[in-house]
């Protein structure tokens, strides 16, 4: 650890060291004066001068022993770093253990493997720590689970095809912004993850009141246009039959539907598209565009026929690509879910002896 107020001396250039050695050995200058004049360490210069005198060489070429613990050259380490980045972007990132194994195999292939590595058949933790410190753009992250279909379907060919079709449709129909809609649904549960709260330091476990152990799921479908406007939402309640009481104090004009699981189905989405047509009123002279994923509940014969009959143009995202291409996930659903969790927590704090309304629908 450096002393308070001290400054770390910069490593002198190679030419400076060679000049200092020449000043001492050839011109007879003292080590102290030369080291002070060239701002280098006196002890370091004395050590080099002694080494040159012992060797008996008339000329000296400075070869500093910098990075003597580094196994790979800078170029080789950069190649390793690029490989780790590429593997991570392809959803095949390497763990710390796998990275050490990769370093060992690379050292063996280049015939520069240290004996200590050969004993354990892997690189050491010290090497990995130094490697990570030299490449600040690398870090250890917890990845999100991504299915093989999602990882392989999101590629240049699929994305290019989508934007080519979208550009063709936009050029043909010349949609104004308020006629370009994005449709997607999200699940809203009566039990959400509570936000962070203030508690006593050192407490092993902190609890927060929720409505129940398991929540009741209600699916909410949004139609939002490129101008920032939106249509009344569509709610799918987990019930056999829909009753008007389910939308008490709900958004004006919202559509309520019932489905046993609470998830949207083909029948529900057909009614949702009819709800869309009622509010947007598309026609041959003034059609409307819907961008959505190609889930089986969205793309079916009934939906396609209704869309054609009512001048609704549908463009779907490539399969298993909505996690990257769906605009609503970040721009709308991210802030919505954050505010939703906050509102749920505030309601439970002000109504500690009550449960949310959805759980009371069991008696209907």
N, C-alpha and C positions, 0 to 999 in steps of 0.2 A: 504494500500500500504506500502511495506517495505521501510525503509529508505535506501538511497544510501550507499553501503558498508556494510550493515548489512547482517547477515547470518540467515537463518531460522533455528530455533532450531528443531532438530529431536524429534519425539515423543518417550519418554523413554519406554523401555520394562517393562512388568508387574513385572518381578522379581526385576528389579532395584527399582521400586516404593515401593515394599514390603520391600526390604532391607533398603531403606531410612526411612520408617516409623518405622522399628524395631530399627534402629540406634538412632532415636530421642526418642521413647517411652521407649524402654527397656534398652538402654545403656546411655541415658541421653545426647546424642550429641545435639548441637545446630542446629536449622533448617538451618541457613545461611551456616555453615561449611559443613553440610551434602549435601545440595543442590549444593554447589560449587564442592565438591569432586566427586559427582556422575553425574554432568553436567545436572541437571534438574532445572526446574523453582522453585525459592524460594516460590513464591506466591502459586503455585500449590501444593507444598509439605505442606505448612502451612495450606492450605484449607483441605487437606486430614487428617493431624494430628488433626486438630480441630474437624473434623467429627468423627474420631475414638474415641477421648476423650469424645465427647458428647454421643456416643452410648454406651460406657462403655465396649466394646468387648476387650477381652485380646489378641486376634489374629486378624489380618487384611488380607483379600484376596482382591486384587485389581481387580475391574471390571470397566474398563474405560467406560465412556459414549461416545463412539466413534460412529459416524454415527447415531446420535439420530434422524435424519430426514429421514433415510432410512426405507422404509416400508418392503422391502423384504430382506431375507438373501442373502449372496453372491451366494449360490447355486441356489436359486430361480431366482435371476437376470440373472445368466448365462443361465438358461433354457429359460428365456424370450428372451435373446439375440440370442440364437441358433434358436429359433422359428422364429424370425424376419429375420435372415439370410436365413433360409430354405425357407420361404415364398417368399423372394426376388428372390432366384435362381429358383423357380418354376413359376416365372412371376406373382406372386400374392402378391407383396409387400404391406406393410401397410403404410398408410399416418401417419402424426403426430397425427391427431385426432383419427385414428383407433388404434394407438399404446397406446394412453392414455386410450382408452376404454378397450383395452386388459388388461392393467395394473389394471384397476378398477375391471374387472371381475375376474382376478386372485387373487386380494386381498380379494374380497368377498368370493371366493371359499375357501381361506385359513383362513377366519375369522380374518383378520388383517386389514380390511379396516378402514382408519381414518374417523372421523365424517365429516371432510370437503369434502372428496371425496363422501360420501353418499349424501351430500346436492346437489351436481351438477351431481352425477352419472357418474363421470369420474375422472381420475387422473389429477393432476394439471400440469401446464407448468413447475413449479419448479422441480417436480419429474422427468419429462421427460428430462429436461436440465441436472439434476444431473446424471440420468441414462446414457445419451449419453456421458457425460464427463468421466464416469467410464468405458465405453466400447468404446475405441478409434477406434476399428475396425468397428464401425457403423457410418454411416453418412447419410445425406439426399441428395438423388440424383434424377435427373429428368429421368425417365425411357423412353425407346423407345417403341413405340406402337408395340406389338407383337400379331398377330392373334391367336385365339384359336388353329387353325390347326397347326401352327408353334410350339406353346408351348407344344402341346401334342404329336406331331409326332417325335420330337427329343428326343428319349429315348434310353436306353441301348440296347433293343432288336433290334430296327431298325439299330442302328449304328453297332452293332456286326454283323448283317446279311450282311451289306455292306462290312465290312472289311473281312469277311469270303469269300464272292464271289470274292472280289478283290484279295485276297491271292491265291484263286484257279486259277484264270486267270493268275496271274503272275507266278505261279509255272508251269502251263501248257505250256505257250508260251515263257517264259524267255525273256521278252521284254528288250532291252537295253533302257537306259534312254531317248535317242533321239527319241524313238518310242512310248513313253507314253505321250499323249497329254491331256491337260485340255481345254475344250471349254466353253465359256460363253460370253454373250453379255452385253453391257452397253449402256445407252443412253447419248448422247452428245447434249446439247442444245446451241443455239446461245446466250441465256441469262443465265448467271450463277450468283451465289451469289458473290459479290465483296469481295476481301480480306480486312483486317483491314488497315486503313490509318491513317496518322497523321493529327490531326485537333485541333482546339482551345478547350481548356478545358472549360467545362460548356455549350458547344453547345448542344441544345436540339435535333437537327436532322442533320445528315450528309448524303449528297447524293453522289452517284458515278454513272458516265455515263455508261449505258449499251446499247446494240444494239437496243433493243425495249422493249415494255412492256411485251410481251409474246415471248418466244423463239420458234425456229423451231427445232424439235427433229430429230436427225440422230442417228440410232442405229449402233454400232460398235461391230463386233464379232471377238474375238481373239482365235487363236489356239496356245497355248504355251506348250512346252514339258518340261519334268522333268530335262533336261540338261540345260535349260535356253534359248533355241532357240525358234523362233516363225515363223509362216507363214505370208504371206501378209494378211492384214486385210480384212474383208468383211464389206462393208458399205451399210446400207439400208436407202435410201433417201425417204422423204415423198412426193413422186410424183407418178403419174399414170404410166408414161413411163420413163425409164432410158435413159440418154444421156451422152456421153463420157465427155462432158464439166464439169460434176459434179465431176469428179476425177482429174481435172487439178491441178497440183502441189501436187498431193497426193502421198502416198507411192508406190514405184514400185511394180507392180504385184498385186495390190489390186483389189478386185472384187467389182463392184458397182451394186446394185440392187435397185429396186423402189417398194414401197408399200405405199398406200395412207396415212396410219396413221403414218408411220415411224417405226412401230414395226415389229419385225421379225415374219414371218408366216411359215406355213408348206412348201409352195413352195420356199420361200427364204432359208429355212434351207436345203432343198434338194440340191439346187444349191451350198450352202456353203459346204456341205459334198462332192459334186463333185469337188469343188475347192480344198478341202483338199486332195482328192485322186490324183488330178493332181500334186500337189507339193510333197506329201509324197510317192506316188507310192507304196502302200502296195501290197503284194503278199502272196501266201500260204506259201512260204519259209521265208518271211519277213513281217509278219502282223503288224498292228499298233493298238494301244489302245486309245480310247477317253473316258475321264471321263467328265460327264456333268449332269445337272439336268434333271428331267423327265417331263419337260413342254410339253404340247400337241404339240407345234410346233416343238419339238425336237424328240419326240418318236412317230412315226407313221409308217404305213406299208411301205410307199415308202422309208423312211430312213432306216428301218430295212432290206428291200430287197436289197437296194443298198450296204449297209454295208456287208451283207453276200456274195454278188457277188464279192466284191472287198477286201476281207480279212481284214475288219475293225471290230475290237471288241469294242463294246460299253458297258460301265458300268455306270449306272445312280445312282445318289444319291437318298435316300428315299424321298418320297413326303414331301414337306414343311420343308426340312432340309438343303437346300443349303445355308441359312443364317449362318449356323454354320459349314458346311462341305466344302463349295466352297473355294478352296485355292486362286483363283484369286481375290476375293473381297478385301483381305488385302494386299497380296503380289504384286499385279499389279494394280488393279483398284483404290486403295486408293492413292498411289503416282501419278498415271496417272491423276486422277481427280484434285488433288492439283496443279499439273503443268499445267493442262488444264485451270483451273480458272485463274492462274497467267498469262498465255499466252493471254487469252481473255482480261484481264484487261489491259495488256501492249499494246495490239493491239488497244484497244479503246482510250488509252491515246495518242498514236502516230497518230491515224486517227480519230480525234474527229468529223469530218463532214461526216463520212462514216458508212455504216452498213456492217455487215458481209455478205460474199458471199452467204450463204444459203438463205438469205431473197431475194436475187435477182433472184433466180431460179423460182419465181412465174411467171415471164414473159416468161419462156420457154414453 
